[in-house]
Structures are given as C-alpha cells and as structure tokens.
Amino acid sequence: MRTFVYLIFCITCLTGCSILEPMFTPEDVKPWQKGILAKKQMSLKGDPIDEYVDEHIYFSKEGSTGGKGVGGGGCGCN
C-alpha cells in the first residue's frame, strides 16, 4: 500500500513539471483583428471609480504620496 501511495505521489509531483504550449500568442493576431483589439472596450482598465479606489487603498497602505511609478517607499524617504 505504501508503494502505491508513493507511486501516486511521484506521478502527481511530476505532472507539475509538464511543458504546455501557450494557447494564444501575439503572432496569432491577424492584421484585420488589430482594430478590434484597439477599441476602448478591450482595454485592461476597468471602471474609473474602481481604479481610483484601488489606488487610494494602495497608497494608503504604502504610506507614500505621488502617482504611479514614483520612486520612494512607505518609510517617507523619496
């Protein structure tokens, strides 16, 4: 029984090392499809109010001021 459990454990661990091909690559986008991807609805940004709240929470937790990408940290040293 121990051998069977050990064998199942080893097989389960080895399946995590499998290599999968990506389902979608940028080369798969045809030139006539790029106009669709450029529409406002396809942007990664969501609702502006949700984005504002997320930024507010982030900067409140960090204890820092400024916009995105500004150097500095929560310690107050810029």
OpenMM code with the backbone's topology and positions (N, CA, C; nanometers):
from openmm import Vec3, app, unit

residues = "MET ARG THR PHE VAL TYR LEU ILE PHE CYS ILE THR CYS LEU THR GLY CYS SER ILE LEU GLU PRO MET PHE THR PRO GLU ASP VAL LYS PRO TRP GLN LYS GLY ILE LEU ALA LYS LYS GLN MET SER LEU LYS GLY ASP PRO ILE ASP GLU TYR VAL ASP GLU HIS ILE TYR PHE SER LYS GLU GLY SER THR GLY GLY LYS GLY VAL GLY GLY GLY GLY CYS GLY CYS ASN".split()
positions = [
    Vec3(0.0821, -0.1188, 0.0000),
    Vec3(0.0000, 0.0000, 0.0000),
    Vec3(0.0871, 0.1260, 0.0000),
    Vec3(0.1954, 0.1232, 0.0793),
    Vec3(0.2849, 0.2375, 0.0830),
    Vec3(0.3483, 0.2616, -0.0532),
    Vec3(0.3839, 0.1561, -0.1213),
    Vec3(0.4444, 0.1697, -0.2535),
    Vec3(0.3464, 0.2344, -0.3505),
    Vec3(0.2212, 0.1958, -0.3449),
    Vec3(0.1193, 0.2520, -0.4325),
    Vec3(0.0998, 0.4006, -0.4036),
    Vec3(0.0929, 0.4385, -0.2771),
    Vec3(0.0768, 0.5790, -0.2394),
    Vec3(0.2002, 0.6587, -0.2820),
    Vec3(0.3185, 0.6020, -0.2637),
    Vec3(0.4414, 0.6693, -0.3049),
    Vec3(0.4445, 0.6885, -0.4563),
    Vec3(0.4026, 0.5889, -0.5303),
    Vec3(0.3989, 0.5968, -0.6762),
    Vec3(0.3009, 0.7053, -0.7222),
    Vec3(0.1830, 0.7106, -0.6630),
    Vec3(0.0847, 0.8135, -0.6973),
    Vec3(0.1399, 0.9519, -0.6629),
    Vec3(0.2077, 0.9646, -0.5495),
    Vec3(0.2670, 1.0915, -0.5095),
    Vec3(0.3723, 1.1371, -0.6103),
    Vec3(0.4581, 1.0458, -0.6527),
    Vec3(0.5628, 1.0800, -0.7506),
    Vec3(0.5025, 1.1206, -0.8842),
    Vec3(0.4022, 1.0504, -0.9302),
    Vec3(0.3368, 1.0838, -1.0573),
    Vec3(0.2706, 1.2210, -1.0476),
    Vec3(0.2066, 1.2490, -0.9357),
    Vec3(0.1421, 1.3789, -0.9157),
    Vec3(0.2449, 1.4909, -0.9162),
    Vec3(0.3584, 1.4703, -0.8523),
    Vec3(0.4626, 1.5730, -0.8494),
    Vec3(0.5221, 1.5962, -0.9867),
    Vec3(0.5376, 1.4924, -1.0653),
    Vec3(0.5969, 1.5063, -1.1983),
    Vec3(0.5031, 1.5744, -1.2979),
    Vec3(0.3748, 1.5673, -1.2757),
    Vec3(0.2837, 1.6334, -1.3697),
    Vec3(0.2922, 1.7844, -1.3579),
    Vec3(0.3407, 1.8369, -1.2481),
    Vec3(0.3576, 1.9805, -1.2341),
    Vec3(0.4735, 2.0340, -1.3163),
    Vec3(0.5583, 1.9482, -1.3667),
    Vec3(0.6738, 1.9897, -1.4456),
    Vec3(0.6487, 1.9814, -1.5956),
    Vec3(0.5273, 1.9544, -1.6345),
    Vec3(0.4997, 1.9405, -1.7772),
    Vec3(0.5064, 2.0760, -1.8464),
    Vec3(0.5412, 2.0748, -1.9737),
    Vec3(0.5535, 2.1962, -2.0536),
    Vec3(0.4311, 2.2062, -2.1442),
    Vec3(0.3621, 2.3177, -2.1321),
    Vec3(0.2446, 2.3401, -2.2153),
    Vec3(0.2720, 2.4547, -2.3116),
    Vec3(0.2222, 2.4422, -2.4315),
    Vec3(0.2331, 2.5495, -2.5291),
    Vec3(0.1312, 2.6571, -2.4951),
    Vec3(0.1636, 2.7849, -2.5158),
    Vec3(0.0652, 2.8900, -2.4896),
    Vec3(-0.0516, 2.8787, -2.5866),
    Vec3(-0.1712, 2.9060, -2.5357),
    Vec3(-0.2897, 2.8948, -2.6197),
    Vec3(-0.2998, 3.0109, -2.7178),
    Vec3(-0.2435, 3.1253, -2.6807),
    Vec3(-0.2565, 3.2440, -2.7638),
    Vec3(-0.1255, 3.3201, -2.7610),
    Vec3(-0.0734, 3.3525, -2.8766),
    Vec3(0.0478, 3.4318, -2.8860),
    Vec3(0.0182, 3.5558, -2.9685),
    Vec3(0.0957, 3.6624, -2.9516),
    Vec3(0.0705, 3.7843, -3.0300),
    Vec3(0.0789, 3.7620, -3.1801),
    Vec3(0.1532, 3.6615, -3.2233),
    Vec3(0.1631, 3.6342, -3.3663),
    Vec3(0.0325, 3.5803, -3.4231),
    Vec3(-0.0563, 3.5304, -3.3369),
    Vec3(-0.1834, 3.4759, -3.3828),
    Vec3(-0.2833, 3.5846, -3.4212),
    Vec3(-0.2571, 3.7090, -3.3842),
    Vec3(-0.3491, 3.8181, -3.4159),
    Vec3(-0.3273, 3.8598, -3.5610),
    Vec3(-0.4314, 3.8527, -3.6396),
    Vec3(-0.4247, 3.8903, -3.7805),
    Vec3(-0.4346, 4.0425, -3.7924),
    Vec3(-0.3810, 4.1003, -3.9002),
    Vec3(-0.3853, 4.2458, -3.9155),
    Vec3(-0.5264, 4.3040, -3.9110),
    Vec3(-0.6236, 4.2340, -3.9634),
    Vec3(-0.7604, 4.2856, -3.9637),
    Vec3(-0.8272, 4.2739, -3.8267),
    Vec3(-0.7672, 4.2022, -3.7335),
    Vec3(-0.8216, 4.1903, -3.5990),
    Vec3(-0.7661, 4.2959, -3.5040),
    Vec3(-0.6609, 4.3645, -3.5433),
    Vec3(-0.5978, 4.4613, -3.4536),
    Vec3(-0.6872, 4.5813, -3.4279),
    Vec3(-0.7738, 4.6152, -3.5222),
    Vec3(-0.8687, 4.7237, -3.4998),
    Vec3(-0.9671, 4.6911, -3.3893),
    Vec3(-1.0065, 4.5658, -3.3803),
    Vec3(-1.0980, 4.5226, -3.2742),
    Vec3(-1.0286, 4.5303, -3.1391),
    Vec3(-0.9013, 4.4898, -3.1343),
    Vec3(-0.8275, 4.4917, -3.0080),
    Vec3(-0.7961, 4.6333, -2.9619),
    Vec3(-0.8005, 4.7304, -3.0523),
    Vec3(-0.7691, 4.8685, -3.0162),
    Vec3(-0.8903, 4.9444, -2.9626),
    Vec3(-1.0068, 4.8834, -2.9605),
    Vec3(-1.1267, 4.9524, -2.9111),
    Vec3(-1.1173, 4.9770, -2.7613),
    Vec3(-1.1893, 5.0791, -2.7161),
    Vec3(-1.1873, 5.1179, -2.5748),
    Vec3(-1.2368, 5.0033, -2.4846),
    Vec3(-1.3323, 4.9262, -2.5315),
    Vec3(-1.3878, 4.8172, -2.4514),
    Vec3(-1.2860, 4.7062, -2.4265),
    Vec3(-1.1818, 4.6993, -2.5093),
    Vec3(-1.0836, 4.5927, -2.4963),
    Vec3(-0.9666, 4.6309, -2.4058),
    Vec3(-0.9695, 4.7495, -2.3474),
    Vec3(-0.8591, 4.7921, -2.2617),
    Vec3(-0.8583, 4.7107, -2.1331),
    Vec3(-0.7428, 4.7054, -2.0712),
    Vec3(-0.7293, 4.6295, -1.9477),
    Vec3(-0.7810, 4.7053, -1.8272),
    Vec3(-0.8024, 4.8356, -1.8437),
    Vec3(-0.8543, 4.9145, -1.7335),
    Vec3(-1.0045, 4.8932, -1.7221),
    Vec3(-1.0507, 4.8927, -1.6022),
    Vec3(-1.1925, 4.8736, -1.5773),
    Vec3(-1.2622, 5.0057, -1.5511),
    Vec3(-1.3493, 5.0030, -1.4593),
    Vec3(-1.4258, 5.1207, -1.4203),
    Vec3(-1.3327, 5.2230, -1.3546),
    Vec3(-1.3402, 5.3511, -1.3950),
    Vec3(-1.2516, 5.4521, -1.3349),
    Vec3(-1.2694, 5.4669, -1.1838),
    Vec3(-1.3895, 5.4483, -1.1341),
    Vec3(-1.4117, 5.4594, -0.9897),
    Vec3(-1.3431, 5.3437, -0.9170),
    Vec3(-1.3512, 5.2238, -0.9722),
    Vec3(-1.2822, 5.1102, -0.9115),
    Vec3(-1.1317, 5.1309, -0.9124),
    Vec3(-1.0800, 5.1863, -1.0210),
    Vec3(-0.9365, 5.2120, -1.0293),
    Vec3(-0.8945, 5.3160, -0.9250),
    Vec3(-0.9753, 5.4206, -0.9073),
    Vec3(-0.9453, 5.5239, -0.8070),
    Vec3(-0.9428, 5.4636, -0.6662),
    Vec3(-1.0407, 5.3801, -0.6356),
    Vec3(-1.0474, 5.3187, -0.5022),
    Vec3(-0.9272, 5.2271, -0.4804),
    Vec3(-0.8906, 5.1494, -0.5831),
    Vec3(-0.7748, 5.0606, -0.5698),
    Vec3(-0.6469, 5.1399, -0.5468),
    Vec3(-0.6291, 5.2501, -0.6207),
    Vec3(-0.5106, 5.3342, -0.5999),
    Vec3(-0.5106, 5.3966, -0.4605),
    Vec3(-0.6273, 5.4403, -0.4149),
    Vec3(-0.6375, 5.5003, -0.2821),
    Vec3(-0.5967, 5.3993, -0.1736),
    Vec3(-0.6448, 5.2782, -0.1862),
    Vec3(-0.6114, 5.1746, -0.0887),
    Vec3(-0.4623, 5.1435, -0.0944),
    Vec3(-0.4075, 5.1334, -0.2160),
    Vec3(-0.2659, 5.1008, -0.2309),
    Vec3(-0.1789, 5.2069, -0.1651),
    Vec3(-0.2043, 5.3345, -0.1975),
    Vec3(-0.1202, 5.4395, -0.1434),
    Vec3(-0.1454, 5.4612, 0.0062),
    Vec3(-0.2636, 5.4300, 0.0546),
    Vec3(-0.2887, 5.4393, 0.1985),
    Vec3(-0.2085, 5.3336, 0.2731),
    Vec3(-0.2003, 5.2148, 0.2177),
    Vec3(-0.1241, 5.1085, 0.2822),
    Vec3(0.0253, 5.1338, 0.2730),
    Vec3(0.0709, 5.1911, 0.1619),
    Vec3(0.2131, 5.2174, 0.1446),
    Vec3(0.2585, 5.3353, 0.2287),
    Vec3(0.1682, 5.4292, 0.2552),
    Vec3(0.2057, 5.5475, 0.3306),
    Vec3(0.2879, 5.6443, 0.2480),
    Vec3(0.2751, 5.6348, 0.1164),
    Vec3(0.3536, 5.7198, 0.0283),
    Vec3(0.2612, 5.8142, -0.0466),
    Vec3(0.3202, 5.9158, -0.1081),
    Vec3(0.2436, 6.0108, -0.1862),
    Vec3(0.2948, 6.0102, -0.3283),
    Vec3(0.2152, 6.0637, -0.4181),
    Vec3(0.2564, 6.0727, -0.5575),
    Vec3(0.1777, 5.9777, -0.6436),
    Vec3(0.2084, 5.9805, -0.7693),
    Vec3(0.1370, 5.8980, -0.8634),
    Vec3(0.2022, 5.7627, -0.8823),
    Vec3(0.1552, 5.6932, -0.9821),
    Vec3(0.2123, 5.5614, -1.0102),
    Vec3(0.3542, 5.5784, -1.0642),
    Vec3(0.4395, 5.4877, -1.0322),
    Vec3(0.5731, 5.4877, -1.0855),
    Vec3(0.6678, 5.5864, -1.0187),
    Vec3(0.6257, 5.6531, -0.9132),
    Vec3(0.7118, 5.7475, -0.8445),
    Vec3(0.7976, 5.6710, -0.7453),
    Vec3(0.9250, 5.7044, -0.7425),
    Vec3(1.0148, 5.6366, -0.6508),
    Vec3(0.9842, 5.6725, -0.5065),
    Vec3(1.0243, 5.5914, -0.4178),
    Vec3(1.0013, 5.6173, -0.2765),
    Vec3(0.9257, 5.5013, -0.2143),
    Vec3(0.9183, 5.5039, -0.0869),
    Vec3(0.8524, 5.3934, -0.0201),
    Vec3(0.7708, 5.4407, 0.0971),
    Vec3(0.7226, 5.3473, 0.1729),
    Vec3(0.6372, 5.3777, 0.2865),
    Vec3(0.7109, 5.4412, 0.4028),
    Vec3(0.8431, 5.4408, 0.3973),
    Vec3(0.9210, 5.4953, 0.5086),
    Vec3(0.9277, 5.6478, 0.5038),
    Vec3(0.8860, 5.7094, 0.3937),
    Vec3(0.8894, 5.8546, 0.3818),
    Vec3(1.0142, 5.9053, 0.3120),
    Vec3(1.1038, 5.8168, 0.2740),
    Vec3(1.2255, 5.8609, 0.2039),
    Vec3(1.2002, 5.8534, 0.0536),
    Vec3(1.2212, 5.9642, -0.0142),
    Vec3(1.1981, 5.9665, -0.1588),
    Vec3(1.3266, 5.9576, -0.2324),
] * unit.nanometer
topology = app.Topology()
chain = topology.addChain("A")
for resn in residues:
    res = topology.addResidue(resn, chain)
    for name in ("N", "CA", "C"):
        topology.addAtom(name, app.Element.getBySymbol(name[0]), res)
